[in-house]
Amino acid sequence: MRPVPRGTSAGFFAGRYKVAAEDFEVEEVPAYTPSGRGDHVWLWVEKRGLSTLDLLHALAGALDRDEREFGIAGLKDAQAVSRQWISLEHGDEARCAAAAGERFRVLRTSRHGNKLRMGHLRGNRFGVVLRGTAPEDLDKAQRALGELARLGVPNYFGEQRFGKRGANLQKGLEVLRGNARAFAARMPRRVFGLLISAVQSEVFNRVVAARREQVHRLLPGDLAFLHHNGAVFAVEDLSREQARADRFELSPSGPMPGPEMPEPMGEPLRLEREALAALDLGPEAFAGLPFRLGRGERRPLRVPVEEVAAAAVDGGLRLSFTLPRGAYATAVLRELLTETIWFGG
């Protein structure tokens, strides 16, 4: 296990997060809100110390439905207080509104014409309490968050992506270095997909780390990522596209390797090939995987952080910020805290 470079020019400070579930709040920012009409009941649910999958299991039991009938836009952290939309076709709205458990409650219901699908969200709004900070750390936090709002946050995958103590990553490397189809025949598709994505995420994190000081800077040969629609294109006029990057219209992209992923040229390609080689892998490792998994895509090396704020609370600081979907709150925290957060292998 190894640390990933981190930190802003505003400096580090000490602090602990997730001391209690209430210290870490996550609220989904939906891509759209329910219309009030349709065959699908939408439930705005608050859960506490409960994973999203466990929440679906509890709701299925309370409403006598199959877990697979529920729709969600994303998974929310278990060690947190989180709020998110969940949909259910042909549900009894009154019964859905009354559903409750020891660690969840339905705050409101509505209706819509379609089922929620993974990815149907704009992002997540976070409220994080840091315990054990010093009084002077408020100024450091405010300056650091301002810097991140201007330049963006390195788009590292969080440690949960790699499994407990990196177990998913290690198993995924074993799969890709061996007979992937034989492994796939012995495990559920979802588990196999988690292992492959852990390896892709580690390659991406290594590229972010290699470009940590230039995460907002385009290099010759880069493939740029447009933030408003996710399109990727080759950078030809470096000065023109850098001006757009300075306005946060686009960012350099990094690899989620696979046979369908476009590759950059020059220095960016060298860094990406080195990240693969460091794991004893080549680009061909992801070819021919079953279930059409590991096809590959580009991901921005940085993401915008918005609605930033820091305030003093009893025993520490409270930070608030909003990130786009797919980004991790720990990517922000690692830029502020002295404690090393570990990823991958």
VOGU-3710 file (C-alpha; in Angstrom, 3 decimals, decimal comma):
1> mrpvprgtsa> 0,000/0,000/0,000  1,263/3,485/-0,810  0,068/7,082/-0,271  -1,037/9,324/-3,120  0,335/12,915/-3,295  -2,021/15,488/-1,862  -2,247/19,004/-0,468  -2,966/22,635/-1,365  -0,704/25,641/-0,999  -2,887/26,714/1,946
11> gffagrykva> -1,309/23,941/4,024  -2,421/20,901/5,988  -4,087/20,627/9,364  -5,012/17,732/11,633  -8,571/16,488/11,958  -10,642/13,312/12,211  -13,815/12,617/10,265  -16,571/10,009/10,600  -16,168/9,949/14,377  -19,960/9,504/14,341
21> aedfeveevp> -22,372/8,890/11,470  -23,814/12,379/11,996  -20,406/13,900/11,212  -20,675/12,878/7,544  -23,774/13,982/5,634  -24,454/13,261/1,970  -27,416/14,601/0,019  -28,063/13,550/-3,550  -28,375/16,329/-6,134  -30,804/14,771/-8,649
31> aytpsgrgdh> -30,540/15,176/-12,393  -34,273/15,937/-12,363  -37,098/15,964/-9,840  -40,268/13,835/-9,959  -43,136/15,377/-11,926  -45,865/14,335/-9,489  -47,509/12,018/-12,024  -46,736/8,517/-13,276  -46,646/4,830/-12,367  -43,476/5,065/-10,283
41> vwlwvekrgl> -43,525/6,139/-6,642  -40,391/8,083/-5,691  -39,286/8,031/-2,056  -36,917/10,663/-0,615  -35,226/8,562/2,066  -32,849/9,428/4,883  -30,646/6,606/6,162  -28,136/6,517/9,000  -25,244/4,060/9,326  -26,728/1,901/6,570
51> stldllhala> -25,514/1,088/3,057  -27,806/1,761/0,106  -28,020/-1,948/-0,692  -28,994/-2,725/2,906  -31,573/0,047/2,703  -33,123/-1,571/-0,380  -33,250/-4,887/1,477  -35,056/-3,204/4,383  -37,513/-1,406/2,091  -38,230/-4,622/0,205
61> galdrderef> -39,122/-6,322/3,466  -41,290/-3,438/4,666  -43,192/-3,183/1,358  -43,281/-6,897/0,404  -41,436/-6,269/-2,850  -38,323/-7,668/-4,530  -35,139/-5,616/-4,051  -34,569/-5,646/-7,817  -37,777/-3,658/-8,365  -36,323/-0,527/-6,761
71> giaglkdaqa> -34,456/2,091/-8,761  -31,585/4,222/-7,447  -29,354/6,882/-8,991  -26,276/6,044/-6,930  -24,812/4,320/-3,879  -24,312/6,363/-0,734  -21,752/5,862/2,024  -22,832/3,515/4,817  -20,991/5,385/7,587  -22,988/8,564/7,104
81> vsrqwisleh> -26,355/10,239/7,277  -27,490/10,372/3,656  -30,568/11,351/1,695  -31,427/10,025/-1,759  -34,305/9,250/-4,113  -35,490/5,664/-4,560  -38,191/4,651/-7,062  -40,688/1,779/-7,090  -43,097/0,998/-9,932  -46,775/0,517/-9,052
91> gdearcaaaa> -46,114/1,179/-5,390  -48,782/2,154/-2,864  -47,789/5,758/-2,147  -49,360/5,875/1,316  -47,637/2,640/2,307  -44,319/3,863/0,871  -44,628/7,116/2,836  -45,181/5,169/6,068  -42,202/2,840/5,591  -39,635/3,225/8,355
101> gerfrvlrts> -36,930/1,293/10,147  -34,447/1,690/12,965  -31,927/3,373/10,633  -34,053/4,905/7,872  -37,158/7,002/7,318  -39,071/8,267/4,295  -39,105/12,074/4,333  -41,518/12,542/1,418  -42,924/10,817/-1,657  -43,924/11,813/-5,161
111> rhgnklrmgh> -44,579/10,180/-8,518  -42,829/10,109/-11,856  -43,132/8,442/-15,248  -39,954/6,388/-15,149  -37,726/4,295/-12,911  -34,568/5,806/-11,474  -31,414/4,465/-13,115  -27,803/4,463/-11,950  -26,186/7,729/-12,914  -29,424/9,762/-12,916
121> lrgnrfgvvl> -27,933/12,430/-10,645  -25,920/15,624/-11,019  -23,787/15,060/-7,959  -23,774/15,007/-4,166  -23,785/17,705/-1,516  -21,545/16,944/1,484  -21,399/18,213/5,049  -18,341/16,909/6,914  -17,472/17,609/10,553  -13,762/17,390/11,383
131> rgtapedldk> -13,004/16,710/15,041  -9,863/17,735/16,919  -8,957/20,755/14,795  -7,254/23,890/16,160  -8,844/27,380/16,120  -6,408/28,639/13,459  -7,425/25,784/11,126  -10,629/27,584/10,138  -8,626/30,108/8,119  -6,558/27,308/6,530
141> aqralgelar> -9,710/25,408/5,570  -11,363/28,477/4,039  -8,285/29,352/1,980  -7,751/25,747/0,855  -11,395/25,315/-0,190  -11,167/28,570/-2,129  -8,104/27,273/-3,955  -9,844/23,997/-4,761  -12,908/25,848/-6,031  -10,646/27,773/-8,418
151> lgvpnyfgeq> -8,401/24,954/-9,678  -10,517/21,855/-9,064  -9,953/18,707/-7,033  -7,735/15,816/-8,194  -10,311/13,207/-9,157  -8,918/10,272/-7,151  -11,092/7,227/-6,566  -11,813/6,702/-2,876  -10,419/3,811/-0,874  -13,808/2,050/-0,820
161> rfgkrganlq> -13,364/1,451/-4,551  -10,581/-1,041/-3,798  -12,240/-3,154/-1,122  -11,153/-3,722/2,456  -7,357/-3,327/2,672  -7,214/-3,317/-1,129  -8,592/-6,858/-1,471  -10,595/-6,104/-4,648  -7,550/-4,618/-6,317  -5,304/-7,562/-5,468
171> kglevlrgna> -7,887/-10,075/-6,655  -8,520/-8,046/-9,810  -4,812/-8,084/-10,638  -4,806/-11,850/-10,138  -7,732/-12,146/-12,565  -6,137/-10,001/-15,266  -2,752/-11,689/-14,954  -4,356/-15,135/-15,203  -7,285/-16,708/-17,050  -10,005/-14,064/-16,703
181> rafaarmprr> -12,752/-16,205/-18,240  -12,025/-19,057/-15,852  -12,293/-16,665/-12,909  -15,529/-15,190/-14,289  -17,111/-18,648/-14,480  -16,645/-19,057/-10,720  -18,016/-15,735/-9,462  -21,108/-13,529/-9,860  -20,970/-10,974/-12,640  -21,296/-8,076/-10,185
191> vfgllisavq> -18,299/-9,264/-8,158  -16,233/-9,812/-11,306  -17,077/-6,283/-12,432  -16,003/-4,828/-9,066  -12,607/-6,515/-9,367  -11,980/-5,223/-12,884  -13,087/-1,689/-12,006  -10,740/-1,716/-8,982  -7,775/-2,299/-11,300  -8,931/0,369/-13,752
201> sevfnrvvaa> -9,330/2,779/-10,831  -5,817/2,065/-9,566  -4,346/2,799/-13,005  -6,285/6,057/-13,091  -5,174/7,058/-9,576  -1,538/6,449/-10,497  -1,850/8,737/-13,504  -3,459/11,447/-11,362  -0,590/11,079/-8,883  1,993/11,357/-11,677
211> rreqvhrllp> 0,360/14,590/-12,884  -0,576/15,899/-9,435  1,190/19,256/-9,847  -0,336/19,800/-13,310  -3,800/18,332/-12,872  -5,310/21,524/-14,315  -2,678/21,788/-17,091  -3,034/20,286/-20,554  0,013/18,595/-22,100  0,777/18,110/-25,791
221> gdlaflhhng> -0,954/14,911/-26,897  -3,674/15,099/-24,236  -7,277/14,038/-24,674  -9,465/16,740/-23,129  -12,701/16,013/-21,233  -15,613/18,438/-21,679  -17,369/18,834/-18,333  -20,797/19,816/-19,679  -21,364/16,634/-21,697  -18,489/14,188/-21,069
231> avfavedlsr> -17,186/14,333/-24,645  -13,487/13,648/-25,197  -11,344/15,113/-27,982  -7,690/15,366/-28,959  -5,988/18,638/-28,037  -4,564/20,262/-31,169  -4,300/23,953/-30,252  -2,757/23,796/-26,766  -2,979/27,506/-25,911  -6,611/27,772/-27,021
241> eqaradrfel> -7,732/24,703/-25,092  -5,731/25,696/-22,007  -7,683/28,952/-21,921  -10,868/26,867/-21,857  -9,380/24,678/-19,113  -8,647/27,832/-17,093  -12,365/28,626/-17,354  -13,091/25,044/-16,194  -14,902/24,165/-19,410  -12,621/21,158/-19,840
251> spsgpmpgpe> -9,839/19,226/-18,129  -7,094/16,749/-19,021  -8,382/13,181/-18,982  -6,932/9,957/-17,627  -7,405/6,269/-18,387  -9,977/3,763/-17,305  -8,162/1,241/-19,537  -9,907/-1,074/-21,951  -10,101/-1,871/-25,662  -12,656/0,879/-26,388
261> mpepmgeplr> -10,734/3,642/-24,588  -9,086/6,205/-26,888  -5,418/6,767/-26,085  -3,547/10,078/-25,953  -0,144/10,709/-27,492  3,263/11,877/-26,314  3,931/12,407/-22,602  0,354/11,583/-21,472  0,550/8,200/-23,241  3,954/7,462/-21,693
271> lerealaald> 2,621/8,140/-18,189  -0,418/5,930/-18,779  1,663/3,053/-20,109  4,007/3,382/-17,108  1,042/3,154/-14,725  -0,042/-0,095/-16,377  3,484/-1,503/-16,450  3,926/-0,770/-12,731  1,073/-3,228/-12,142  2,655/-5,784/-14,496
281> lgpeafaglp> -0,102/-5,191/-17,049  -0,307/-4,064/-20,650  -3,224/-2,549/-22,638  -4,127/-6,023/-23,921  -4,949/-7,201/-20,380  -8,509/-5,834/-20,674  -9,254/-7,291/-24,119  -11,782/-10,096/-24,447  -13,213/-9,911/-20,925  -16,602/-11,615/-20,449
291> frlgrgerrp> -19,863/-9,706/-19,932  -18,396/-6,828/-21,979  -16,779/-5,530/-18,807  -13,659/-3,395/-18,741  -14,350/-1,811/-22,128  -12,597/1,380/-21,093  -13,319/5,110/-21,024  -11,718/8,448/-20,205  -12,221/10,228/-16,878  -11,284/13,835/-16,007
301> lrvpveevaa> -8,118/14,203/-13,925  -9,857/16,880/-11,847  -13,438/17,839/-11,008  -15,059/21,115/-9,924  -15,926/21,594/-6,273  -18,722/24,084/-5,645  -20,719/25,663/-2,801  -17,647/25,501/-0,567  -17,797/26,739/3,026  -16,122/26,134/6,381
311> aavdgglrls> -17,384/27,074/9,825  -16,361/26,446/13,415  -18,498/24,029/15,459  -18,091/22,567/18,938  -14,943/20,456/18,924  -13,933/21,130/15,342  -14,883/22,419/11,911  -17,773/21,785/9,546  -16,966/21,749/5,833  -19,602/21,816/3,107
321> ftlprgayat> -19,121/21,368/-0,628  -20,777/19,876/-3,704  -19,126/17,436/-6,130  -20,297/16,014/-9,467  -21,408/12,388/-9,651  -18,606/9,850/-9,496  -16,358/12,091/-7,375  -15,389/11,257/-3,793  -15,510/13,497/-0,715  -12,193/11,988/0,380
331> avlrelltet> -10,628/13,610/-2,705  -11,344/16,966/-1,033  -10,370/15,875/2,481  -7,007/14,508/1,359  -6,127/18,016/0,100  -6,657/19,441/3,586  -5,683/16,914/6,242  -2,251/15,874/7,490  -3,393/12,264/7,945  -2,462/10,126/4,962
341> iwfgg> -5,408/8,463/3,246  -4,330/5,272/1,499  -5,516/3,908/-1,809  -4,882/0,877/-3,945  -1,726/-1,188/-3,801
//
